[in-house]
Amino acid sequence: MSIQLSANIENGRSGARLGVRVGDTVALHAKDTAAPDAPPDGHWTHQPNGSAASSALDASTGAELSVVVARSFTQSGTYRFIPDEPRVVDRPAEIVLTARPRWRQMLFTTPHWARLLAFFVGYVAAACCLLVNWGGGSWWNSQAWYTVRSYGFAVLTLGVFLWLIHLLGKGSAEGKSGLVTLFVGADLRASTSKFQYLAWTFLVGFVLAYIAARSSTAGTPFVCETESSGASTKNCVPPKHWDTYLLLLGVPAAAAVVTKGVTAYKVANGIVQKTEASENAGVNPADLARDDHGNADLADIQYLLFNMIALAYVAAVFVGRGTLADIPPLLVGLTSTAAGAFVFNKSLQTNRPTIRAVVPSRITPGAPIDVSGQNLFPDSTNNTVQVKVGGAQTAGTKRDATTVRFTAPPGMDPNISTLSIVTAAGTESDSYAVAVVGLQIIGWVGDAPPPGGVGHLQVTGLPPQEEIAAPVTVVVGGRAKEATVTRDDASEIEFTVPGDVEGPTQVTLRWNGLASDAATLDLAPAVP
């Protein structure tokens, strides 16, 4: 046996060694690995940083301890849990809380707006340092340094932009980095359409920032002077290329917007099933070239391939000449055509769950039932579904790629003779007609009772004994008698037969508004 400790800070950070700041509330928890559901008895000790002595925290007896970090950081240090029951352990379990440096305290506790203002002021100051020609030093105003300073400004601009997006995301209600939303869809998977739009935006933005800096530092024109003699064709923007780049930026943007709209409409109407990827799995770049099932998607691959070729061509020309390339019309046409095929492919996709067969189609409570169909499992990670049958609901498990198996639940209503599947994406299939057997009387258990005697009936359709809240009633010869469930699985009930009923008689079982078909049962002769 051993004690295992865990620590969590209210903002979601956890671990055995935590950096804490002023105002953090740290929840410490101890558990016995041999009995994780039973909190161990004991007390906590605290050894402050820089101290060799530990002090017992008498007021914190129990497996839970809450620590609020004050400005003095006296709460930092090592925390250990000492169980009341002696045990042998390899090493004591401990949690270490470390105070963050003062500059990090100031950074992380500064109001959000103040941090944004500080970054803006810092960006302007750094940009001035790079773009202004300070003095007449030949090394600072050389062509090589113009290039270095221009690249530095472009990197600075792009970096500050990304950091601001990150800060804005951290300040949102979700508290997540805004960078993730730039290329990840609502299903937490890398989005092909968003990635293309993002790649072209960043590349063109980087080039324009470089050219703007080069124009400012070296005094070269922003737009290439292609008509004059000795015209400059480097480190400037060729005016005749704008239509091409507006197309390259606009088509991915339109593809991203249209794809999002089409997908949202189909998900809302149950035409397409989308399940979220695990947050702990992280973003997988392979999702850019495959569908939600993890299979390679030709439309995605084509769209990605042609745009990557065009991006590489533009980047190579920019590195060599410092300007936007004249992209061949064929390459522009291929990227646009691929975008159209990508959107068209998304508009045709459908994976609505459908039921083809239910075996057996006569559903009796407690019986194993197989449901076969298509798209019952929208991705490869979810192997369970919900089955609605006869007004009741139960879980079904994956038997193979097209089959679900479930155990018919008790309490089904024979008047609701339909079955449907609700997948892990929350999409429900159309109803499938089945024959639902609800409450049913099988017969007497043992000998038939006489009038006025105690009878035991074997029945089906009742829920387990602990789930029966409403009374169970047996109607014998028109006389209602309350019955007692005598088995945990509710397959047997006990009741007193009315004394004035004789011979073969009709018996009906009722529970919770449901009633079985009448069964004709014999009674033993009356005892004289």
NORWOFEN-V730305 format. One record per helix or strand of 2 or more residues. SS is the DSSP state (helix for helix, strand for strand). FROM is the first residue (numbers start at 1). TO is the last residue. Records with the same first field share a line. If there is no record, write none. Layout:
SS->FROM-TO ; FROM-TO
This chain:
strand->3-9 ; 17-20 ; 25-32 ; 42-48 ; 55-57 ; 64-68 ; 77-83 ; 94-99 ; 354-359 ; 362-364 ; 368-374 ; 384-389 ; 392-400 ; 403-407 ; 418-422 ; 432-433 ; 435-437 ; 440-444 ; 454-460 ; 472-476 ; 479-485 ; 492-496 ; 505-511 ; 514-515 ; 519-521
helix->58-60 ; 102-109 ; 112-131 ; 143-170 ; 180-183 ; 192-218 ; 239-268 ; 279-281 ; 285-289 ; 298-321 ; 329-348 ; 465-467
